Amino acid sequence: MLNSTHNVENPIFQKNFFNDFQAIIKKTGGAKDPQGKPIQIKEFSKCDFRTIFEHYEKLRAEKKAMSAAEKKAAKAEKDAAEAPYMYCMWDGRKQKVGNFRVEPPALFRGRGEHPKTGTVKTRVMPEQITINIGKDAPVPAPPEGHRWKEVRHDQEGTWLAMWQENVNGNYKYVMLAANSDVKGQSDYKKFEKARELKKHIDRIRKDYKKGLKDELMVNRQRATAVYLIDQFALRAGNEKGEDEADTVGCCSLKFEHVTLKPPNTVVFDFLGKDSIRYYDEVEVDPQVFKNLKIFKKPPKKEGDEIFDRLTTSALNKHLSSYMPGLTAKVFRTYNASYTMATLLKKMSATGTTPEKVKQYNDANREVAILCNHKRTVAAGHADQMEKLSDRVSKQPFITSYLILDQLAISRKQPI
């Protein structure tokens, strides 16, 4: 990773890594020169990690050069080692476990411009892991010489094991696989809640349209936020700490994230969940445009929140008064499902299977656009596209050469 240009040239990555690197060196007895004399490591730029990098490149090359039989044998050995951990018994039924592996030590990258990128992710030890099993189930044996942090019998939770990672202090969980019964029940409840919203949506829309002109600014801000969440499937957004990536949702929109174009066009441009850019130019209700103009009035400037009198928790508390468990998130599920159902109704009942698959994929794509579902661009994407472009530009010459070659063969003459 340290030889990746994307990371090495990032000063935040360098600083965080070097701070942890120095701390680890100090903790393990300090750095020494070839003669064994203590030395100080003061500059990242003078560190050369090529030997370590070349070692792993060699291992990667050796793995790539393995024969088909060797790869098959290695896979069989890996599968045999993992087999005991792939399934569990849940209420008497065998269920597949999701990702049961604990992440190995590595350098944290994060998404987008994360302030902790480059921080060392330390090894997770058994003493940090809490196991969740049935009261009568035998406790899984920890690695020799170790013990579990705790063994719980939480019959309400759907996790099997958990631990706290050191970089952001987040808890990581081992859960059941996506195709397990429990996960299916969870998804079923999510969509049932969205179906329940259909019974209340007309009243909610009537209320927020009325609230757009409310004399109390806090109510006007809330009505405007619900309008944006409902009409454009914006996420609600949560407050972020200084040690978190500066991602944004509706309630945390700032002055610079919204551009107003009269008479009633609004341009949204911000980093949403997972630091994926949200950009959309939309027409809004004239009163919503007027409200946003008021919310951006001086002395507000760049960095100031547009909905400065509204929080996500306050918004969700208001929504729950219409329906138990209703949050801004349910609107996204409802609108995505409604859009999908509407598009599927328009599908032709006739046609070949590939044609029907295409229509379904087109409908799915429309829903993805509505929800701003995108993949992050890989660090090497630009280089890869440049290589593909180069291949495309050479294609006419290759085609011409093949045609000439074919003519020469047919005439039995050299070119």
C-alpha positions as a Python dict, from the first residue, in 0.01 Angstrom:
ca = {
    (1, 'M'): (0, 0, 0),
    (2, 'L'): (284, 240, 82),
    (3, 'N'): (404, 210, -277),
    (4, 'S'): (61, 312, -405),
    (5, 'T'): (90, 665, -545),
    (6, 'H'): (-263, 750, -430),
    (7, 'N'): (-169, 689, -67),
    (8, 'V'): (198, 789, -60),
    (9, 'E'): (123, 1135, -198),
    (10, 'N'): (-154, 1197, 56),
    (11, 'P'): (1, 1406, 338),
    (12, 'I'): (-271, 1302, 586),
    (13, 'F'): (-203, 934, 511),
    (14, 'Q'): (171, 994, 556),
    (15, 'K'): (129, 1181, 885),
    (16, 'N'): (-107, 927, 1044),
    (17, 'F'): (99, 629, 933),
    (18, 'F'): (428, 781, 1042),
    (19, 'N'): (292, 872, 1387),
    (20, 'D'): (178, 514, 1445),
    (21, 'F'): (495, 373, 1288),
    (22, 'Q'): (715, 574, 1527),
    (23, 'A'): (503, 469, 1827),
    (24, 'I'): (530, 100, 1734),
    (25, 'I'): (908, 127, 1678),
    (26, 'K'): (946, 291, 2020),
    (27, 'K'): (725, 30, 2188),
    (28, 'T'): (929, -257, 2043),
    (29, 'G'): (1268, -131, 2161),
    (30, 'G'): (1350, 143, 1913),
    (31, 'A'): (1519, 144, 1573),
    (32, 'K'): (1880, 29, 1531),
    (33, 'D'): (2136, 59, 1255),
    (34, 'P'): (2315, -248, 1103),
    (35, 'Q'): (2570, -233, 1387),
    (36, 'G'): (2295, -242, 1651),
    (37, 'K'): (2327, 121, 1758),
    (38, 'P'): (2003, 308, 1842),
    (39, 'I'): (1891, 561, 1581),
    (40, 'Q'): (1604, 808, 1553),
    (41, 'I'): (1355, 786, 1264),
    (42, 'K'): (1241, 1143, 1211),
    (43, 'E'): (1133, 1176, 846),
    (44, 'F'): (886, 967, 649),
    (45, 'S'): (1050, 1069, 319),
    (46, 'K'): (1375, 897, 422),
    (47, 'C'): (1207, 563, 493),
    (48, 'D'): (1244, 299, 222),
    (49, 'F'): (982, 24, 233),
    (50, 'R'): (1074, -128, -104),
    (51, 'T'): (1224, -446, 46),
    (52, 'I'): (897, -529, 223),
    (53, 'F'): (697, -435, -87),
    (54, 'E'): (916, -655, -311),
    (55, 'H'): (876, -945, -67),
    (56, 'Y'): (497, -932, -98),
    (57, 'E'): (518, -882, -474),
    (58, 'K'): (727, -1200, -488),
    (59, 'L'): (467, -1391, -284),
    (60, 'R'): (193, -1256, -512),
    (61, 'A'): (385, -1365, -823),
    (62, 'E'): (444, -1712, -676),
    (63, 'K'): (74, -1749, -605),
    (64, 'K'): (-12, -1635, -957),
    (65, 'A'): (235, -1885, -1105),
    (66, 'M'): (80, -2183, -925),
    (67, 'S'): (-47, -2463, -1147),
    (68, 'A'): (-417, -2542, -1167),
    (69, 'A'): (-365, -2850, -950),
    (70, 'E'): (-178, -2648, -686),
    (71, 'K'): (-449, -2382, -681),
    (72, 'K'): (-717, -2650, -646),
    (73, 'A'): (-529, -2814, -357),
    (74, 'A'): (-477, -2478, -183),
    (75, 'K'): (-848, -2398, -219),
    (76, 'A'): (-947, -2737, -79),
    (77, 'E'): (-718, -2682, 221),
    (78, 'K'): (-863, -2334, 277),
    (79, 'D'): (-1222, -2460, 248),
    (80, 'A'): (-1152, -2741, 496),
    (81, 'A'): (-1006, -2494, 748),
    (82, 'E'): (-1308, -2261, 714),
    (83, 'A'): (-1579, -2529, 710),
    (84, 'P'): (-1643, -2535, 1090),
    (85, 'Y'): (-1715, -2160, 1090),
    (86, 'M'): (-1942, -2130, 786),
    (87, 'Y'): (-2265, -2242, 952),
    (88, 'C'): (-2437, -2214, 1290),
    (89, 'M'): (-2750, -2358, 1448),
    (90, 'W'): (-3017, -2089, 1499),
    (91, 'D'): (-3338, -2197, 1673),
    (92, 'G'): (-3268, -2553, 1566),
    (93, 'R'): (-3204, -2466, 1200),
    (94, 'K'): (-2874, -2461, 1017),
    (95, 'Q'): (-2796, -2107, 899),
    (96, 'K'): (-2506, -1974, 693),
    (97, 'V'): (-2278, -1725, 868),
    (98, 'G'): (-2174, -1404, 691),
    (99, 'N'): (-1818, -1275, 714),
    (100, 'F'): (-1670, -1471, 1005),
    (101, 'R'): (-1312, -1353, 950),
    (102, 'V'): (-1152, -1090, 1173),
    (103, 'E'): (-969, -826, 968),
    (104, 'P'): (-590, -868, 984),
    (105, 'P'): (-360, -578, 1080),
    (106, 'A'): (-345, -322, 800),
    (107, 'L'): (-340, 48, 721),
    (108, 'F'): (-679, 215, 740),
    (109, 'R'): (-780, 395, 422),
    (110, 'G'): (-1139, 500, 477),
    (111, 'R'): (-1368, 644, 213),
    (112, 'G'): (-1318, 984, 61),
    (113, 'E'): (-1099, 1234, 246),
    (114, 'H'): (-1106, 1052, 578),
    (115, 'P'): (-903, 1231, 848),
    (116, 'K'): (-774, 900, 989),
    (117, 'T'): (-649, 753, 663),
    (118, 'G'): (-311, 583, 711),
    (119, 'T'): (-373, 491, 1076),
    (120, 'V'): (-254, 143, 1172),
    (121, 'K'): (-535, -107, 1229),
    (122, 'T'): (-396, -325, 1507),
    (123, 'R'): (-442, -700, 1538),
    (124, 'V'): (-765, -804, 1709),
    (125, 'M'): (-696, -1053, 1988),
    (126, 'P'): (-941, -1308, 2135),
    (127, 'E'): (-940, -1105, 2458),
    (128, 'Q'): (-1120, -826, 2264),
    (129, 'I'): (-1394, -1048, 2120),
    (130, 'T'): (-1736, -1106, 2275),
    (131, 'I'): (-1916, -1427, 2176),
    (132, 'N'): (-2297, -1452, 2160),
    (133, 'I'): (-2438, -1805, 2191),
    (134, 'G'): (-2739, -1991, 2331),
    (135, 'K'): (-2751, -2060, 2705),
    (136, 'D'): (-2712, -2434, 2658),
    (137, 'A'): (-2462, -2416, 2371),
    (138, 'P'): (-2099, -2518, 2435),
    (139, 'V'): (-1860, -2222, 2438),
    (140, 'P'): (-1631, -2227, 2131),
    (141, 'A'): (-1270, -2285, 2234),
    (142, 'P'): (-1051, -1973, 2197),
    (143, 'P'): (-702, -2006, 2044),
    (144, 'E'): (-457, -2180, 2277),
    (145, 'G'): (-328, -1952, 2551),
    (146, 'H'): (-611, -1702, 2508),
    (147, 'R'): (-962, -1638, 2636),
    (148, 'W'): (-1269, -1454, 2511),
    (149, 'K'): (-1347, -1107, 2645),
    (150, 'E'): (-1699, -1218, 2732),
    (151, 'V'): (-1957, -1484, 2650),
    (152, 'R'): (-2314, -1353, 2626),
    (153, 'H'): (-2654, -1512, 2577),
    (154, 'D'): (-2836, -1222, 2408),
    (155, 'Q'): (-3147, -1378, 2257),
    (156, 'E'): (-3265, -1044, 2115),
    (157, 'G'): (-2948, -967, 1916),
    (158, 'T'): (-2878, -1116, 1572),
    (159, 'W'): (-2498, -1100, 1604),
    (160, 'L'): (-2273, -1398, 1679),
    (161, 'A'): (-1952, -1216, 1778),
    (162, 'M'): (-1835, -856, 1815),
    (163, 'W'): (-1528, -649, 1889),
    (164, 'Q'): (-1425, -284, 1886),
    (165, 'E'): (-1174, -170, 1623),
    (166, 'N'): (-903, 74, 1728),
    (167, 'V'): (-917, 339, 1452),
    (168, 'N'): (-1268, 485, 1485),
    (169, 'G'): (-1383, 293, 1792),
    (170, 'N'): (-1663, 129, 1592),
    (171, 'Y'): (-1801, -212, 1682),
    (172, 'K'): (-1763, -489, 1424),
    (173, 'Y'): (-2008, -776, 1416),
    (174, 'V'): (-2024, -1130, 1281),
    (175, 'M'): (-2378, -1169, 1147),
    (176, 'L'): (-2574, -1429, 957),
    (177, 'A'): (-2539, -1435, 577),
    (178, 'A'): (-2765, -1229, 351),
    (179, 'N'): (-2948, -1545, 235),
    (180, 'S'): (-3021, -1668, 589),
    (181, 'D'): (-3376, -1687, 728),
    (182, 'V'): (-3311, -1419, 991),
    (183, 'K'): (-3175, -1169, 738),
    (184, 'G'): (-3471, -1243, 514),
    (185, 'Q'): (-3708, -1166, 803),
    (186, 'S'): (-3524, -839, 867),
    (187, 'D'): (-3564, -735, 502),
    (188, 'Y'): (-3929, -841, 509),
    (189, 'K'): (-3994, -614, 811),
    (190, 'K'): (-3816, -325, 638),
    (191, 'F'): (-4037, -346, 330),
    (192, 'E'): (-4352, -405, 536),
    (193, 'K'): (-4278, -80, 719),
    (194, 'A'): (-4251, 95, 381),
    (195, 'R'): (-4586, -59, 280),
    (196, 'E'): (-4735, 76, 605),
    (197, 'L'): (-4613, 426, 511),
    (198, 'K'): (-4842, 414, 207),
    (199, 'K'): (-5140, 447, 445),
    (200, 'H'): (-5003, 772, 589),
    (201, 'I'): (-4814, 932, 299),
    (202, 'D'): (-5102, 1153, 177),
    (203, 'R'): (-5152, 1305, 524),
    (204, 'I'): (-4777, 1357, 568),
    (205, 'R'): (-4749, 1532, 231),
    (206, 'K'): (-5050, 1749, 304),
    (207, 'D'): (-4897, 1851, 639),
    (208, 'Y'): (-4549, 1933, 509),
    (209, 'K'): (-4689, 2137, 220),
    (210, 'K'): (-4885, 2338, 474),
    (211, 'G'): (-4575, 2365, 694),
    (212, 'L'): (-4371, 2522, 411),
    (213, 'K'): (-4535, 2855, 502),
    (214, 'D'): (-4533, 2812, 880),
    (215, 'E'): (-4450, 3128, 1077),
    (216, 'L'): (-4216, 2935, 1309),
    (217, 'M'): (-3884, 2894, 1129),
    (218, 'V'): (-3809, 2558, 1295),
    (219, 'N'): (-4137, 2416, 1157),
    (220, 'R'): (-4069, 2566, 815),
    (221, 'Q'): (-3721, 2410, 809),
    (222, 'R'): (-3863, 2073, 912),
    (223, 'A'): (-4133, 2083, 642),
    (224, 'T'): (-3874, 2177, 378),
    (225, 'A'): (-3645, 1893, 486),
    (226, 'V'): (-3927, 1635, 473),
    (227, 'Y'): (-4019, 1764, 125),
    (228, 'L'): (-3661, 1712, 1),
    (229, 'I'): (-3633, 1367, 163),
    (230, 'D'): (-3967, 1257, 16),
    (231, 'Q'): (-3933, 1405, -333),
    (232, 'F'): (-3563, 1341, -401),
    (233, 'A'): (-3481, 1043, -175),
    (234, 'L'): (-3214, 1235, 17),
    (235, 'R'): (-3072, 1065, 324),
    (236, 'A'): (-3144, 1245, 650),
    (237, 'G'): (-2777, 1293, 742),
    (238, 'N'): (-2619, 1283, 1086),
    (239, 'E'): (-2382, 1511, 1274),
    (240, 'K'): (-2016, 1425, 1214),
    (241, 'G'): (-1724, 1450, 1453),
    (242, 'E'): (-1388, 1599, 1359),
    (243, 'D'): (-1239, 1250, 1327),
    (244, 'E'): (-1498, 1136, 1071),
    (245, 'A'): (-1522, 1190, 695),
    (246, 'D'): (-1728, 1502, 620),
    (247, 'T'): (-2024, 1331, 453),
    (248, 'V'): (-2360, 1505, 425),
    (249, 'G'): (-2734, 1438, 427),
    (250, 'C'): (-3042, 1660, 412),
    (251, 'C'): (-3033, 1788, 771),
    (252, 'S'): (-2658, 1857, 755),
    (253, 'L'): (-2656, 2041, 420),
    (254, 'K'): (-2428, 2343, 428),
    (255, 'F'): (-2439, 2678, 250),
    (256, 'E'): (-2203, 2567, -28),
    (257, 'H'): (-2389, 2241, -100),
    (258, 'V'): (-2698, 2413, -241),
    (259, 'T'): (-2703, 2653, -537),
    (260, 'L'): (-3024, 2835, -629),
    (261, 'K'): (-3115, 2917, -989),
    (262, 'P'): (-3430, 3128, -1032),
    (263, 'P'): (-3715, 3076, -1077),
    (264, 'N'): (-3719, 2740, -893),
    (265, 'T'): (-3417, 2524, -981),
    (266, 'V'): (-3191, 2386, -706),
    (267, 'V'): (-2848, 2230, -758),
    (268, 'F'): (-2732, 1984, -491),
    (269, 'D'): (-2361, 1903, -483),
    (270, 'F'): (-2213, 1725, -181),
    (271, 'L'): (-2044, 1406, -61),
    (272, 'G'): (-2307, 1162, 64),
    (273, 'K'): (-2280, 823, 232),
    (274, 'D'): (-1944, 648, 181),
    (275, 'S'): (-1810, 977, 39),
    (276, 'I'): (-1996, 922, -290),
    (277, 'R'): (-2074, 1248, -466),
    (278, 'Y'): (-2438, 1347, -489),
    (279, 'Y'): (-2503, 1588, -774),
    (280, 'D'): (-2848, 1672, -902),
    (281, 'E'): (-3018, 1971, -1062),
    (282, 'V'): (-3390, 1965, -986),
    (283, 'E'): (-3700, 2182, -1004),
    (284, 'V'): (-3871, 2232, -669),
    (285, 'D'): (-4195, 2377, -540),
    (286, 'P'): (-4175, 2760, -560),
    (287, 'Q'): (-4227, 2785, -183),
    (288, 'V'): (-3941, 2540, -120),
    (289, 'F'): (-3717, 2754, -341),
    (290, 'K'): (-3823, 3062, -145),
    (291, 'N'): (-3753, 2885, 186),
    (292, 'L'): (-3405, 2773, 80),
    (293, 'K'): (-3333, 3130, -23),
    (294, 'I'): (-3436, 3245, 326),
    (295, 'F'): (-3229, 2970, 493),
    (296, 'K'): (-2922, 3093, 297),
    (297, 'K'): (-2967, 3462, 372),
    (298, 'P'): (-2674, 3662, 517),
    (299, 'P'): (-2503, 3649, 758),
    (300, 'K'): (-2490, 3280, 659),
    (301, 'K'): (-2180, 3188, 460),
    (302, 'E'): (-1980, 2883, 350),
    (303, 'G'): (-1955, 2627, 628),
    (304, 'D'): (-2286, 2726, 788),
    (305, 'E'): (-2571, 2474, 800),
    (306, 'I'): (-2884, 2549, 597),
    (307, 'F'): (-3113, 2368, 843),
    (308, 'D'): (-2955, 2524, 1150),
    (309, 'R'): (-3266, 2472, 1366),
    (310, 'L'): (-3321, 2108, 1277),
    (311, 'T'): (-3152, 1781, 1377),
    (312, 'T'): (-3202, 1430, 1241),
    (313, 'S'): (-3328, 1306, 1578),
    (314, 'A'): (-3585, 1590, 1598),
    (315, 'L'): (-3699, 1515, 1243),
    (316, 'N'): (-3740, 1142, 1312),
    (317, 'K'): (-3925, 1214, 1637),
    (318, 'H'): (-4172, 1427, 1440),
    (319, 'L'): (-4216, 1156, 1175),
    (320, 'S'): (-4282, 888, 1439),
    (321, 'S'): (-4592, 1084, 1544),
    (322, 'Y'): (-4754, 975, 1215),
    (323, 'M'): (-4656, 610, 1242),
    (324, 'P'): (-4455, 408, 1498),
    (325, 'G'): (-4100, 348, 1377),
    (326, 'L'): (-4123, 594, 1088),
    (327, 'T'): (-3789, 759, 1010),
    (328, 'A'): (-3648, 946, 713),
    (329, 'K'): (-3488, 619, 599),
    (330, 'V'): (-3830, 459, 545),
    (331, 'F'): (-3912, 727, 284),
    (332, 'R'): (-3619, 606, 70),
    (333, 'T'): (-3740, 246, 90),
    (334, 'Y'): (-4097, 354, 11),
    (335, 'N'): (-4008, 576, -286),
    (336, 'A'): (-3760, 322, -426),
    (337, 'S'): (-4020, 44, -398),
    (338, 'Y'): (-4297, 264, -543),
    (339, 'T'): (-4076, 361, -839),
    (340, 'M'): (-3980, -2, -902),
    (341, 'A'): (-4343, -121, -884),
    (342, 'T'): (-4457, 154, -1123),
    (343, 'L'): (-4187, 69, -1378),
    (344, 'L'): (-4252, -306, -1354),
    (345, 'K'): (-4622, -246, -1428),
    (346, 'K'): (-4518, -77, -1753),
    (347, 'M'): (-4316, -382, -1862),
    (348, 'S'): (-4443, -569, -2163),
    (349, 'A'): (-4588, -913, -2090),
    (350, 'T'): (-4460, -1035, -2424),
    (351, 'G'): (-4105, -1061, -2552),
    (352, 'T'): (-3807, -1290, -2505),
    (353, 'T'): (-3645, -1362, -2170),
    (354, 'P'): (-3338, -1143, -2251),
    (355, 'E'): (-3575, -856, -2342),
    (356, 'K'): (-3758, -893, -2010),
    (357, 'V'): (-3428, -907, -1821),
    (358, 'K'): (-3321, -585, -1994),
    (359, 'Q'): (-3647, -412, -1897),
    (360, 'Y'): (-3602, -526, -1537),
    (361, 'N'): (-3240, -405, -1530),
    (362, 'D'): (-3348, -70, -1678),
    (363, 'A'): (-3607, -33, -1402),
    (364, 'N'): (-3349, -128, -1139),
    (365, 'R'): (-3113, 134, -1284),
    (366, 'E'): (-3382, 404, -1250),
    (367, 'V'): (-3421, 317, -882),
    (368, 'A'): (-3043, 326, -835),
    (369, 'I'): (-3034, 674, -990),
    (370, 'L'): (-3314, 788, -758),
    (371, 'C'): (-3121, 663, -453),
    (372, 'N'): (-2780, 778, -583),
    (373, 'H'): (-2645, 423, -562),
    (374, 'K'): (-2302, 426, -723),
    (375, 'R'): (-1974, 247, -686),
    (376, 'T'): (-1672, 444, -572),
    (377, 'V'): (-1410, 500, -841),
    (378, 'A'): (-1103, 285, -779),
    (379, 'A'): (-767, 454, -732),
    (380, 'G'): (-631, 298, -1054),
    (381, 'H'): (-942, 372, -1260),
    (382, 'A'): (-782, 656, -1462),
    (383, 'D'): (-481, 442, -1559),
    (384, 'Q'): (-705, 152, -1654),
    (385, 'M'): (-924, 375, -1872),
    (386, 'E'): (-615, 520, -2040),
    (387, 'K'): (-493, 170, -2129),
    (388, 'L'): (-836, 75, -2266),
    (389, 'S'): (-849, 398, -2468),
    (390, 'D'): (-506, 318, -2609),
    (391, 'R'): (-623, -29, -2711),
    (392, 'V'): (-935, 115, -2878),
    (393, 'S'): (-728, 371, -3073),
    (394, 'K'): (-504, 91, -3205),
    (395, 'Q'): (-795, -132, -3302),
    (396, 'P'): (-845, 7, -3660),
    (397, 'F'): (-478, -60, -3740),
    (398, 'I'): (-498, -414, -3600),
    (399, 'T'): (-815, -479, -3799),
    (400, 'S'): (-655, -346, -4120),
    (401, 'Y'): (-350, -566, -4065),
    (402, 'L'): (-568, -874, -4016),
    (403, 'I'): (-760, -799, -4339),
    (404, 'L'): (-435, -763, -4534),
    (405, 'D'): (-303, -1080, -4373),
    (406, 'Q'): (-618, -1268, -4474),
    (407, 'L'): (-589, -1140, -4834),
    (408, 'A'): (-227, -1248, -4848),
    (409, 'I'): (-315, -1597, -4724),
    (410, 'S'): (-595, -1629, -4980),
    (411, 'R'): (-354, -1529, -5259),
    (412, 'K'): (-74, -1737, -5107),
    (413, 'Q'): (151, -1434, -5129),
    (414, 'P'): (353, -1262, -4853),
    (415, 'I'): (254, -907, -4754),
}
